[in-house]
Every structure is written in structure tokens, then in C-alpha cells.
Amino acid sequence: MKLGYDIPLYLLPFDHRQSYVSGMFGFTPPLTPEQRDAIIDSKRLIYEGFGEAIDNGVPASRAGILVDEEFGAAVLRDAVRDGYVTAVSVEKSGSAEFEFEYGTEFERHIEAFLPTFAKVLVRYNPEGNVALNGRQVARLRQLTDYCRKSAQRFMFELLVPATAGQMAQVQADKGAYDLRLRPALMRDAIRALQDAGIEPDVWKIEGLGQREHYEQLVDVVRRDGRGNVSCIVLGRGADEQKVANWLGIAASVPGLIGFAVGRTTFWDAIAEFGAKTISRQQAISRIAGQYAEWVGIFERARAEPAAPEATS
């Protein structure tokens, strides 16, 4: 299978596990059967919102979901059956260091679902702990080698958390880190991972505030014959205005094929449904409407000339 994926991809991710269990529900493992059922049902609700958005006109050929096996196995099977693009997370939730959720059995768990993408989330700072980065690369090589030999597409969600030294450079200003340091660190991280033999088809990247930063990133992603490898922009749980800004800038850049916006799409609707302040159908429609809004922002921006750069 040729490396890369360049079809528009509008992903609704709801593979959140540890943070979702504690932050949304306030549950502490081990979960009771009733607690587990509540989490599973909430993921079914999100999928129903996704389905309503398709029914209302979001192009099914460009739509997809990212969900976990732990709480979303039934949803994942239904999405595969329904013919949507699917991605399943393979990393252990809540771990600062990348490890496989199912250890040496990760291949079997991917093959149980046959998703479009096996997805991994990794926190990797190229100027960070050398030993940590080395351990993560060794595990990532196992995954990339498996994906290449089995014709399984591979999605890599890259987060670049700041080191203490980098935060000191920007006087502990997270916004300044995002603007001044993170774009170059993202490029350096991708280059280092590629040089180590890690070859995703799609990079899932944090939003950037300047068009040139996206262009420079795509240049790295597509270097040395990787011309079909693409990027999608993740939401980071940011507010709607910031997400819309990221998507609007990214959409006009060749190589940026879509987005993966989760918490900003579903969090409030699930919380209000859980608090019984809105009905299930209202929650479904809220999610459908928000997801469709991201699609509209991205598609309109793709069709328009490049907008002036933003700086935040």
C-alpha cells in the first residue's frame, strides 16, 4: 500500500478515556457495571450525533470517527459496517509516555476491527528527555512496521509539550510558547520521527495561528518522496473561536486535508444531557450541528483565496 492519504477527512474524535471518565462523569476506577454502561451510552450518543450530521448533508465520503475499543467497540463495529472512515486508538490512556493499550497484543486488537486507521497519540518534544524519546520511538517502530507490512493505514497524533527550559524562554507564557517555539519544535519532532523510521499516512497536529507555519510543516511531512502524506488539525479542547481560526487558516494550505475536533464538539452537549438539562435528542442535534459547523468552516475556507494571516 502506497504511503499517505490525501482524501478530505473530517474526523469526530471521541476516544477520550481516563480524562473523560473523571472529567465528564467524576468516576474513579474500578468502574461499576452501571458506570461503564453510562460511558458506553454517551459514546453511542456522540455517534448518533455524527449520524445526524451525515443525514443533514455532511458528505459521508469525507466523514469519519475516532473512538476507543474500551468504551466504543460497538460503535466502532457499526461505523465499519456503515462504511465510514474509522480510526481506533492504540495508546494507553493517561500515560505521559507512549505505551500500547494492549501491550504485545496490539496487532490482534487492531485486526479485530479492521479500521481505516490505527491511531496513536504521542507526546514528543525533540529537545526533551532523550531516554524517554528513545523508548517511545522503539515502540512506534513496532507499530509503523506492523502497519506497513499489513497494509494498515497509520495516523499519528503529535503533541509537543514544552520543557521547563522552553517555558522559561517565554516567561511561562503558554500563548507565547505556542506562537514562538512550538511550530519549529513540531517540525523538528516530525523530522526526527521520520528519520527514525516512523511513517504515518496522516499526521494529526495541533492548530497553528499562521499560514506559513502550516506550509512549513507540510514541507517536512511531505519531504523525500512522502508526497501523499497529509495532516489534519486537532481541536485541543479549545474554544469555538480559536478552533474556527485554526481550521480557517489550515483549510487553504495544500496537504491540510481536514480536522479532528472532539471535545469542543461534544463536551457541553454530553454534560448537559448528563445533568438532565437537555434531552437526548437535543444533545444529538447539538453535536450534529457543531460537527457540521466545522465542516462548513473548512470547506468554505478551502474554496476561498488564502485569508490574511492571524497571529493567535
N, C-alpha and C positions, 0 to 999 in steps of 0.2 A: 504494500500500500504506500502510495506516494506521501511524503511528509507534508503536512499542512491541511488547512481547512479555510476556505475563503468565501463561504456562503454566508450571507447575513444571518446573525444569530442573536436573538433576543431572549435571554435566559432569565427565568424566575427562579432564584436560588432559595431553597428553604431546607438546607441540610444542616442548619444550626442544631446543636445538641446540648452540650453542657451549659452554654450561656443561655440557651432557650429554656431549658428545664428550670434553671434557677431564676433567670431574669424575668421570664414571662409568667411562670407558674409558681415560683417560690418553693419548688420541690427540692428535697435533698435525697440523693440515692442512699440506700436502695429504694427504688420506687415500688409502690403498691400496684397491684393489677389495675385498680381504678385510676391511679395517677398516670400510669403508662397508657391506658386507653384514652385518657383526655388528651395527651400529647399526640397520639396517633390520629385521633379525630381532628385535631387542629390542623394537622398536615393534610388531611383529606379535604378540609375546608379550603385551604390555600389552593389545592389542586382544582377544586371546584371553581374558585375564582379565576384561575388560569383558563379553565374550560369555557367559562362565560365570556372571557375576553376574546377567545377564538370565535365563539358564536357571534360575537358583536363586530367581528371584522378584522381582528389581528391576524395577519397571514400565518396560517398553520405551518407552512413550509419553513418559516423563519423563527418559529416559536419553540421554546424548549424549557425544561425544568432541570434543576439540580437538587437532588434530595438524598438523604442518607438511608442506609439499609436499616439501621436500628429502629427508627420510628416511621420510615416511609417506604418499607419494602412493598406493601400492597399498592401504594400509589405508583411506585416505580414500575411495577409489572403492568399496571393499567396503562401508563404512559407509553411503554414499549408497545403494548398491544394496539394502542390508539394511533401509533405511527409518529409520535412526536420525537424531536431530538431529546435525548436524555443524558444526564451525567450523574454519576454516583461518586460520592466522596469515599476515599480510601484511607485518609489520615485519621489518627486517633484524635478525638475531640479534646480541646482544652489543654493540649500539651504545647509548651513553648518550643520543643524540639520535635521535628517531624519523625513520627513512627507510624507504622501501619496499624490500622484499627484491629486487623485480624492477624497480625504477625505474619508468619510464613504461609498462612492460608490465604493471603490477599488475592492470589490468582483465582482460586476457587470461588471466592465471593464475587469477584467481577464477572466471572463466567456464569454465575447463577442468574444474572440479569441481562447480560449482553447489551450494556448501554452504548449509546453513541460515543460517550467519553468516559474514561476513568479520570477522575479529578483529584488533585492533591493540593492542599494548602500548605505553604511552607513560609516560615519567617527566616529570611536570609539577608543579612547585611554583609556585603563584601569586605567591609572593614571591621567586622565583628569577630567573635571568638573563632579562631582558626580550627580548633579541635571540633567544636560544635558543627561548623560548616562542613568539615570533612566527614563526620558521621552522617550528616544529612545527605550529602552527595552520594555516599556509598549506598544508602537505601534507595535514593532516587534512581541510581543506575539500575538497580534491580527492577524498578517499575518501568523505566524507559526501555530497557532491554526486553522485558515481557511484552510491552505494548507493540514494539516494532516486530517481534517475531510472531505475534498472534494477530496482527492487523487490527489492533485495538487503538482507537484514537485516544489521545492523551491531552488533558487540559491541566495547566499549571497555574495556580493562584499564588502570585508572588506578593508577599508583604515585606516591606523593608523597615523594620523598627529601628529607631535611632539608637546609637550607642550613647553612653554617658558623655563621651568626648564630643560627639557631634552635637548633642543638645547644649553643651557648654559653648560651642562655637556660635550658637544662635541665642544665647542667653535664656535657654529653656523655653523658647517661644516655638510651640508646635507649628503654628502657621508659617513662621519663617523657615523652619526645617522643611516643611512640605514644598515651599516655593524655591528655596535657595539650594538645598542639599539633596533632597530626595530624588529629583529627576535624574541627576547624574549617577546616584547610587543605584537606582533601578537599572540603568543601562549597564553599569559595571557588574551588577548581580547577574543579569541575563547573559552577558558575555562570558562571565566566569562559569556559569552553569552549562552553557553551550560547550565551552572548551573542555568541560569535564564529562561530556558525552550525554548530557540531559537534553532531550529533543522533543518538546511538546509540539502538538499540532496547533494549539491555541494557548496564548498567554492571557491570563485573567489579571488585569493590572489595576492598581489604584489610580483614581482620577487625577488629572493634571490640569492646571489652570491656563496653560499656554499652548497654542497650536504647535509651535516649534518643538516643544518638549515631546509631544506625541510623535511628530515627524522623526525626531532624532531616535526615539525609542523604536519605531518601526524599522528604521535603518539597521539597528542592531538585531532586532528579531529576524529580519529577512536577509541578513548578510550571508555571504558564502553559499549561495545556492538554495537558501531557505525561502524562496520567493512566494510560496503559498502559505507560509505560516502567518497567522494573524493574531490580533489582540481584541479582547473585549474589556470594557471598563466596569469595574465593580463599584458598588454604592457606598461601602464603608459605614452604612447606617447613618449617613449624613442627612441634613435637612433637604427638603424638596428643591429649594432654590439652588443649593450647591450641586446636587445631583444633576439637575437640569442644565446647569452651566457646564459641567464636565461632559455630559453627553452631547450638548450642542457644539462644543468645540471639537470633540473627537470625531463626530459623525462625518465631517468633510475631509478627514485625513485617510488616504488610501492605506489599507492594512488594518484599520479600526473597523471591525465588521459588526459590532453590536455592543451589548452590555449584559451585566448580571447584577440586578438591583433587587435585593431581598428585603431586608428589614424595613427600609423606607417604604416598601410596597405593602407589606402585610402586618407590621407590628401593631400599629394602632387599632386596626380592624380586629385582630385576634384578641388584643387586650380588652377592647370594649365588648366584644362578644362574650368573653370570659366573665366580665363584670355584669353581664346581662343588661347592658345599656343599649345594645342594638341586637336585632335578630340575626339568626344565621344567614338568612338571605341578604340582609343588609351588609353583613360582613363580606360575604361572597362578592357582592356587587362593588363594594368599596375596593377590594383587592383587584377585581377585574378592571375597574376604572383607572386605578393608579397604574397598573401594568400597561394598559392601553395608552395612557398618557406618555409614559417613557417611550413607547414605540412611536407615537406620533412625533415627539420631540426629535428623536433620532432620524426618522425618515424625512421629516421636513428639512432638517439641517443637512442631510445628505443631498437633498435636491437643490439646495441653495448655494450661492457662491460662499466662499470662506468668510466668516464673520471676523471683525477686528478681535484681536487677542484680548482676553481678560487676564487679570493678574491675581485672582483669588479663587 
